[in-house]
Amino acid sequence: MSVYLYEEDKIQIKLYYYFLRADGKVSDAEREWLERFAHENDIDMDDVNKLIRECENELKDIDEDDIISKMAIIARLLSKNISGINSYIGKVIWNLVDYGGCDGEFSDEESVIIGFLTDFLGIKGDKFDKLCELHSKAQALEESKDALKKDRSKSYDEITVALQETDKKIAVCQNIVSGIIEKISETQVNIDDGFEFSSYYSSETEKKDKLKLFYSFIMADGDGADSEIEKIESIASAMEIHPHDIEAFLIKYGRYYDDFLRDEDYWWRSMILCARALVLFEEHSGIINDEVQSARIIWTLVSLAYADEDYSTDEEIILTFCKAFLDIDDVLFSEMTDTAETMLMLEKKKDWFKQSGLSYDEVSAQLNIINSQIESLASDIEFSVSEADIA
């Protein structure tokens, strides 16, 4: 790959290709658009094709209709340069508008990914809408020039004047586009709510990012059950976070969650905030290259999903996102969900014995057996998680 290909160029090309593959197919017009983008930016197509092969390798185990995992891969890509993305994100958004127009319209999948990108980065939807409007207007003006040239009812001089006036209108559109792109670039991309632990007991950024991820996850259905909140409090306590900090976090971050994307579905809101927490975690701790820590986080999320005895579709969607972002092995993930389901069944079995009418000693004996089984399952999954980095 060329040494002159900057990191932001690599990210852009990969980002465009993921959009191009959003609906599972690549049209000739879309390929031509990518080639034109490379040519206009003096990027060798050999470099582009190498990046495309890398993209295809990341997509190889993802179903064509799995849009959630594709969004997770995009979030993981952006995590490589999240602090510097504001310098070129305006240009990216405009190119996506141009890209969407190259084959007539955005597919449903492309529209979903654009919604994810703009919400994730905090870009106002009206800016994207305005760019789409300007693109359509400029495209229509360009097409009108061809019609003017074929208009035999006008003289050569009349057509020349009309073409000049049309070019002026196109230039006005381009100037407005440039202004919007500049405004987007001048707006600092900030995916962090700024919450910090207030006491001296817990100042580690890693702990804060984990709690944001866990809290956002349990709110996928719009309401954190008491059992889920208790589970988070237990996790925070195990991380040696002071009770005052835990309480402050649940209050302050809870308010932030409630105010974020108020008009969107809860699962979408939770997914965006989980994505932000994961990207911040990657920026601060390099979690993507730490297979064991990634596996532990997914196991914690699986445990939270079953904490309220209701593994909802919304939680399943967000788990799919987190699993793809952290590149968790399918076999290990299946073992986690199977283990969580078995543990839940055993906990229900304990409740049944307590209400069975058996003698105290008989119930105690059964509870001891079940507790031993749960401990064995926990030990087995811990071993599997610890071996996650062994390929």
C-alpha positions in Angstrom: 0.0 0.0 0.0 1.3 3.5 -0.8 3.1 5.3 2.0 1.3 8.4 0.9 -2.1 7.1 1.8 -3.0 8.9 5.0 -5.0 7.2 7.8 -8.0 9.5 7.2 -8.0 8.5 3.5 -8.0 4.8 4.5 -10.9 5.4 6.9 -12.9 7.3 4.3 -12.4 4.7 1.6 -13.4 1.9 3.9 -16.4 3.9 5.2 -17.6 4.5 1.6 -17.2 0.8 0.8 -19.2 -0.3 3.8 -22.0 2.1 2.7 -21.7 0.7 -0.8 -22.1 -2.8 0.6 -24.9 -1.9 3.0 -27.7 -3.5 0.9 -25.5 -6.5 0.0 -24.9 -5.5 -3.6 -22.5 -3.3 -5.5 -23.9 -1.6 -8.6 -21.7 -0.6 -11.6 -22.6 3.1 -10.9 -21.4 2.7 -7.3 -18.1 1.1 -8.4 -17.6 4.0 -10.9 -18.3 6.5 -8.1 -15.6 4.9 -5.9 -13.1 5.0 -8.8 -14.0 8.6 -9.5 -13.5 9.5 -5.8 -10.0 7.8 -5.9 -9.1 9.6 -9.1 -10.2 13.0 -7.8 -8.1 12.5 -4.6 -5.0 11.1 -6.4 -5.4 7.7 -4.7 -4.1 4.7 -6.6 -6.8 2.1 -7.3 -4.4 -0.7 -6.2 -4.5 0.9 -2.7 -8.3 1.1 -2.9 -8.6 -2.5 -4.0 -6.4 -3.6 -1.1 -8.6 -1.7 1.4 -11.7 -3.3 -0.3 -10.2 -6.8 0.3 -9.7 -5.8 4.0 -13.4 -4.7 4.2 -14.6 -7.9 2.6 -12.5 -10.0 5.1 -14.3 -8.2 7.9 -17.7 -8.7 6.3 -17.2 -12.4 5.4 -18.9 -13.9 8.4 -21.7 -11.3 8.5 -25.1 -12.1 6.8 -26.0 -9.8 3.9 -29.1 -8.5 5.8 -27.3 -8.0 9.1 -27.3 -4.2 9.1 -26.6 -4.1 12.9 -23.2 -5.8 12.6 -22.3 -3.6 9.7 -23.0 -0.5 11.8 -20.8 -2.0 14.5 -17.9 -2.4 12.0 -18.3 1.2 11.0 -18.2 2.3 14.6 -15.0 0.2 15.1 -13.5 1.9 12.0 -14.2 5.4 13.3 -12.7 4.5 16.7 -9.3 4.4 15.0 -9.3 8.2 14.6 -12.4 9.5 16.6 -10.5 12.5 18.0 -9.5 13.8 14.5 -12.6 12.9 12.6 -14.1 16.4 12.7 -11.5 17.6 10.3 -12.9 15.6 7.5 -16.4 14.4 8.5 -18.1 17.2 6.7 -16.5 16.1 3.4 -17.5 12.5 4.2 -21.1 13.4 4.7 -21.2 15.3 1.4 -19.5 12.4 -0.4 -22.2 10.1 1.0 -24.9 12.4 -0.4 -23.1 12.3 -3.8 -22.7 8.5 -3.4 -26.3 8.0 -2.7 -27.3 10.1 -5.7 -25.0 8.1 -8.1 -27.5 5.2 -8.4 -30.7 7.3 -8.0 -31.5 7.0 -4.3 -30.4 5.7 -0.9 -31.5 2.1 -0.2 -33.2 1.5 3.2 -30.0 0.0 4.5 -27.9 3.0 3.4 -30.4 5.3 5.1 -30.2 3.4 8.3 -26.4 3.5 8.3 -26.4 7.3 7.5 -28.8 7.8 10.5 -26.4 5.8 12.7 -23.4 7.9 11.5 -25.1 11.3 12.0 -26.6 10.4 15.4 -23.4 8.7 16.6 -21.3 11.8 15.7 -24.0 14.3 16.9 -24.4 15.8 13.4 -27.7 17.6 13.0 -30.1 15.9 10.7 -31.1 19.1 9.0 -27.6 19.6 7.7 -27.7 16.2 6.0 -31.2 17.0 4.6 -30.0 20.4 3.3 -27.0 18.7 1.6 -29.3 16.2 -0.1 -31.5 19.1 -1.3 -28.6 21.0 -2.7 -27.2 17.9 -4.4 -30.6 17.2 -6.1 -30.8 20.9 -7.2 -27.3 21.0 -8.6 -27.9 17.6 -10.4 -31.1 19.0 -11.9 -29.3 22.1 -13.1 -26.5 20.1 -14.7 -29.1 18.0 -16.6 -30.9 21.2 -17.7 -27.7 22.3 -19.4 -27.8 19.3 -21.7 -31.4 20.1 -22.6 -30.5 23.7 -23.3 -27.8 22.7 -25.7 -30.3 20.7 -27.7 -32.9 23.5 -27.7 -33.3 24.5 -31.4 -35.8 27.3 -30.5 -33.0 29.5 -29.1 -30.1 31.1 -30.8 -26.5 30.3 -30.0 -26.1 33.5 -28.0 -29.3 32.9 -26.1 -28.2 29.4 -25.2 -24.8 30.7 -24.1 -26.4 33.2 -21.8 -28.7 30.6 -20.4 -25.8 28.2 -19.7 -23.9 31.0 -18.0 -26.9 31.7 -15.7 -27.2 28.0 -15.0 -23.5 27.8 -14.1 -24.0 30.7 -11.7 -26.9 28.9 -9.9 -24.7 25.7 -9.7 -21.9 27.8 -8.2 -24.3 29.2 -5.6 -25.3 25.6 -4.6 -21.6 24.7 -4.4 -20.8 27.7 -2.2 -23.7 26.8 0.2 -22.4 23.2 0.3 -18.9 24.4 1.1 -20.3 26.5 3.9 -22.2 23.6 5.5 -19.2 21.3 5.2 -17.1 24.0 6.9 -19.6 24.4 9.7 -19.7 20.6 10.3 -15.9 20.5 10.3 -15.7 23.4 12.8 -18.0 21.6 15.2 -15.9 19.5 17.5 -17.2 15.9 17.4 -17.8 15.0 21.0 -19.2 11.5 21.8 -18.6 11.8 25.6 -21.1 13.3 28.0 -18.3 14.5 30.2 -19.3 12.6 33.3 -16.5 12.1 35.8 -16.6 10.4 39.2 -16.7 13.2 41.7 -14.8 11.6 44.6 -11.2 10.5 44.9 -12.2 6.9 45.2 -12.7 6.2 41.5 -11.2 8.4 38.8 -10.3 5.6 36.3 -11.8 6.4 32.8 -12.0 2.7 32.0 -14.5 2.1 34.9 -16.6 5.1 33.7 -16.8 3.8 30.2 -17.8 0.3 31.3 -20.6 1.7 33.4 -21.9 3.8 30.5 -22.0 0.7 28.3 -23.8 -1.4 30.9 -26.3 1.3 31.8 -27.1 2.1 28.2 -27.6 -1.6 27.5 -30.1 -2.3 30.2 -32.2 0.7 29.1 -32.7 -0.9 25.6 -36.4 -1.4 26.5 -36.8 2.0 28.0 -36.7 1.0 31.6 -34.0 -0.6 33.8 -35.5 -3.3 36.0 -34.6 -3.3 39.7 -32.7 -6.6 39.2 -30.7 -5.0 36.3 -29.9 -1.9 38.4 -28.8 -4.2 41.3 -26.6 -6.1 38.9 -24.9 -2.9 37.7 -24.4 -1.8 41.3 -22.9 -5.2 42.1 -20.6 -4.9 39.0 -19.6 -1.3 40.1 -18.9 -2.5 43.6 -16.7 -5.3 42.2 -14.7 -2.7 40.3 -14.1 -1.0 43.7 -16.2 2.1 42.8 -17.3 3.9 45.9 -21.1 3.7 46.6 -21.4 7.6 46.4 -19.9 7.5 42.9 -22.2 4.7 41.9 -25.3 6.6 43.1 -24.1 9.8 41.4 -23.5 8.0 38.2 -26.9 6.3 38.1 -28.5 9.7 38.6 -26.5 11.9 36.3 -26.0 9.4 33.5 -29.6 8.4 33.8 -30.6 12.0 33.1 -28.2 12.2 30.2 -29.7 9.0 28.7 -33.3 10.3 29.1 -32.4 13.6 27.3 -30.5 11.9 24.4 -32.3 11.5 21.1 -35.7 11.9 22.8 -37.7 11.2 19.7 -36.0 7.9 18.8 -36.8 4.4 19.8 -35.2 3.3 23.1 -33.2 0.5 21.4 -31.8 3.0 18.9 -30.9 5.4 21.7 -29.3 2.6 23.7 -27.4 1.4 20.6 -25.9 4.8 19.8 -24.8 5.3 23.5 -23.4 1.8 23.7 -21.5 2.5 20.5 -20.1 5.7 22.0 -19.1 3.9 25.2 -17.3 1.2 23.2 -15.4 3.7 21.0 -14.4 5.7 24.1 -13.3 2.5 25.8 -11.2 1.7 22.7 -9.7 5.1 22.6 -8.8 5.0 26.3 -8.0 1.3 26.8 -7.4 -0.3 23.5 -10.1 -3.0 24.1 -10.3 -4.2 20.5 -6.9 -5.8 20.8 -7.6 -7.3 24.2 -9.6 -10.4 23.5 -10.0 -11.5 27.1 -11.3 -8.1 28.3 -13.6 -7.9 25.3 -15.0 -11.4 26.1 -15.5 -10.4 29.8 -17.5 -7.3 28.7 -19.8 -9.4 26.4 -20.3 -12.0 29.2 -21.3 -9.1 31.5 -23.8 -7.9 28.9 -25.2 -11.4 28.5 -25.6 -11.6 32.3 -27.4 -8.3 32.3 -29.7 -9.4 29.5 -30.9 -12.3 31.6 -30.9 -10.4 34.9 -34.6 -9.5 34.6 -35.5 -12.9 33.3 -36.5 -11.4 30.0 -34.0 -11.5 27.2 -35.7 -9.0 24.9 -35.4 -8.5 21.2 -34.0 -5.0 21.8 -31.3 -6.4 24.0 -30.5 -9.1 21.4 -30.0 -6.3 18.8 -27.6 -4.4 20.9 -25.7 -7.5 21.9 -25.3 -8.3 18.2 -23.9 -4.8 17.8 -21.4 -5.1 20.7 -20.4 -8.7 19.7 -19.6 -7.5 16.2 -17.7 -4.4 17.4 -15.6 -6.5 19.7 -15.3 -9.3 17.2 -16.4 -12.1 19.6 -16.2 -15.7 18.3 -19.7 -17.2 17.5 -18.9 -20.4 19.4 -17.9 -18.5 22.6 -20.9 -16.2 22.3 -23.2 -19.2 22.0 -21.6 -20.7 25.1 -22.3 -17.5 27.0 -26.0 -17.3 26.1 -26.5 -21.1 26.8 -24.8 -20.7 30.2 -26.8 -17.7 31.1 -30.0 -19.5 30.1 -29.0 -22.5 32.2 -28.2 -20.3 35.2 -31.5 -18.6 34.9 -33.3 -21.9 34.8 -31.4 -23.1 37.9 -32.3 -19.9 39.8 -35.9 -20.5 39.0 -35.5 -24.1 40.2 -34.2 -22.8 43.5 -37.3 -20.6 43.9 -39.5 -23.6 43.2 -37.8 -25.7 45.9 -38.3 -22.9 48.4 -42.0 -23.1 47.8 -42.2 -26.8 47.4 -43.3 -27.7 50.9 -40.3 -30.0 51.5 -38.6 -29.9 54.9 -35.9 -27.3 55.6 -33.1 -29.9 55.4 -34.4 -31.3 52.1 -34.7 -27.8 50.6 -31.2 -26.9 51.8 -29.8 -30.1 50.3 -31.3 -29.3 46.9 -30.2 -25.6 47.1 -26.6 -26.7 47.8 -26.7 -29.0 44.7 -28.0 -26.2 42.5 -25.5 -23.7 43.9 -22.8 -26.1 43.1 -24.1 -26.5 39.6 -24.2 -22.7 39.1 -20.7 -22.3 40.5 -19.5 -25.0 38.0 -21.1 -23.2 35.1 -19.5 -19.9 36.3 -16.1 -21.6 36.5 -16.5 -23.1 33.0 -17.4 -19.8 31.4 -14.7 -18.0 33.2 -12.2 -20.5 31.8 -13.6 -20.1 28.3 -13.4 -16.3 28.6 -9.8 -16.5 29.8 -8.9 -18.6 26.8 -10.5 -16.1 24.4 -7.1 -14.9 23.1 -5.9 -18.3 22.2 -6.6 -18.8 18.5 
